[in-house]
Amino acid sequence: MSSELHLTDARPTDPVSLVVRRRIRPGREGEYEALLTEANALLARIPGHRGTGVVRPPPGEQEYTLLARFDSLSAAADWELSPERADWLSRIAPLVDEHVSFEKQPGLDFWFTPPAAARLRQPPRWKMALLTLAALYPVSVSTSWLFGEALKPWLGHYPMPVRALPQMIVVVLSMTYLVMPAVTRWATGWLRR
C-alpha cells in the first residue's frame, strides 16, 4: 500500500476498505506471496481491522489486488502510518514492477464487495440501496417487535433512547455479521448485472 491515501475525505467513524493493485515482477511471485502472508498477520494486529482479501492474477498476468477492511478511518490510518507497514513496503519494493492503483472505499460499501471478488467494482448505488432495504426491513421489524412487545415487561419502564440502544446493537451486528454477508452472496449475480 502506498502513501497516496488522503485520510481527510471521510469521517473518522466510517467503515473503510483499502484496495491496492500492484504488478509484481515475473519470477518474484513466491516472495510476494510470502510477504502477503506476513502483511495479513500484521494487519490482524491492528485494532479495527475486519479482514483482508487477496485477488491473485490469472495465469500469464502479474497484477495482485489486496483488499483490507477496517471498521473506521482511524483504524485504517493506524495501519497506513504504522512503522510495520513502512518496513513491509520497503521489503516489497524490489518485487513490485509497477504500482497500479490505490483506492479507498468509504462507508458501508464493504457489505457489497466480497473479499475474494475477482473485480472490486461496486454495484450501482440503487441496487445497494434496494438490497439493503430488503435485508434491513425484516431485521428491523422483528427487532422492533422483540424489543417493543416481547421484552416490554423488562424494558418498558426505560426511556425510549435507552430501549433503542440494545435494539440498534442487535440490528447492526445482525446486518454486518449475518444478514448482509448472506444476502450479498445470494444476490451476487443480480448485483453484478
N, C-alpha and C positions, 0 to 999 in steps of 0.2 A: 504494500500500500504506500502511496506517496504522500508528500506533504501538501498537495494541492487542495485538500479539503478546507472549505471555509465553514467553520462551525457557527457562524453568526446568522445563518439563514433560517434556523428553526428554533423553536422554544426548547429550553433545557430538559423538559419533561416529555417531549415527543419521542416515541419509538423511532429508531433509525436503522436502516440497513446500509452497509458499506459494500459496494460492488467494485471489484478491481479486476481488470483484464490485463494479462501480460503475455507477451510472446516469448517463449523460452528457447534458448539456443539449442539447435539439434545436438543430440547426444548428451544433453545435460538434464534430461527429464528425471532420471533417477535421483539425482542430487536435489532437484527442486521438490520432488515428491517427499523426500526425507525432511526437507525444511518446511514443507506444508504441514506435515505431522507435528513438527515442533511448534509451528505457529498455532495450530489447534490447541495444543497444550498450554501455550502462553495465553491465548485468548480465554480459555476456560477459567483462568485465574482472575480475570477482570470482573469485578462485581458489576452486574447488569448485563453481562454477555449472555445471549439467549440461543446461541447456536451458530454453527459455521457449515457452509456447504461449498463443495468444490465441483465445478463443471470441467471435466477433462476434455481435451481436444479429441476430435475424431481422428482416426488413423491418417497420417500424412500431414496433419496440421499441428501447430505448436502453441496455440492460444489457450491459456488456462484462465478460468474465471473463479475468483474467490468471493464468497458472499458471507459477510459477518453481520449478525443481527444483535442489536443492543436495545435494552428497554428504555434508554434515554440518550439524548445527545451528549450529556455529560459523561455517561459511561463510554460512549464512542470516543469522546475526546480523551478520556483516560488512556485508552489504547493508542490513539493517534499520537499522544505526547509522551508515551512511556519510553524509558530507556531500553526496555526489552525489544520493543518494536524497532527502534533505531538500530539496534545491534542486528536484529534479524534482517532488516533491509540491507544493511551493509554486506551481510553474508550472501544474500541472493543476487546482489548487483552483478557479479560475474556470470550468473546463469541466465540473466534476462537480456534478450536480444532487443526488445522494444517494449516500452510501457504503452499499452494500447489505450486504456481509459480508466477513469476513476469516477464513480458516481456515488451520490448519497441519496437514498430513498427515504424521505421522512414520513412520519405519520403511520397510519395503520395499513399502508400498502404491503407491509411484510406478511399480512394474512394471505395475500394473493400471489406470493412468489415462493413456491416450494423450493427447499434448499437444493434439490437435485435437478431443477429445471434446466433444460438444455438452452432455453432462451430466457433471459431475465427481463423481458419487456413486460410492462404492466398491461392488464386488460383495460378496455375503455372504462372510464370512471362510472358511467351509467350502469355497466354490468356489475362493478364492485358495489355500488350503492344498492342495486336491486338484490344482489345475493346477500349482502349484509342485512338488509331489511327482512328478507325471507328467513334468515337464520336467527336474527335478533328477536323478531316478533314472538315466536313460541317460547323462547327463553324468558323474555320479559313478562309475557302473560303468566307463565307458570310460576315464576318467582314472585310476581305481584300477588297471585292467589296464595302462594305458600306463606309469604310474609304478611299479607293482609287478612287472610281468613284462618288458615291452619295454625299459624303461630300467634294469632291475635291475643289469646289468653295470656301469653307470656310477654309479648312485646307491645300490646295495645296501649299501655299506660305511658309509654315513652313518647316524647315529641316526634313528629314526622321526620325531621332531619336525622335523628338517632336511629329510627326504624329503617330509614332508607339506606344507611351505610352498609349493614350486613347484606341487604338485598343487592346493592351495587357491587359489592365484593363477589358475591356468588355469580352475578351476571358477567362481570369482566373476566373472572377466572374460567368460567364455563365457556365463554366465547373464545378466549385466547387459547386454552389448552385442549378443549374437547370439540366444540361445535365448529368453529371456523376451519381448523385443520381438516376435519372430516368433510365438511361441506365443500371446501375448495378442491379436495381430491375428487369428490363425486362430480363436481361441475367443471373439471379441468377442460374437457372438450368444448363446452359452451363458452367458457371464459376466453379460450384461445381463438375461437372463430371470429 
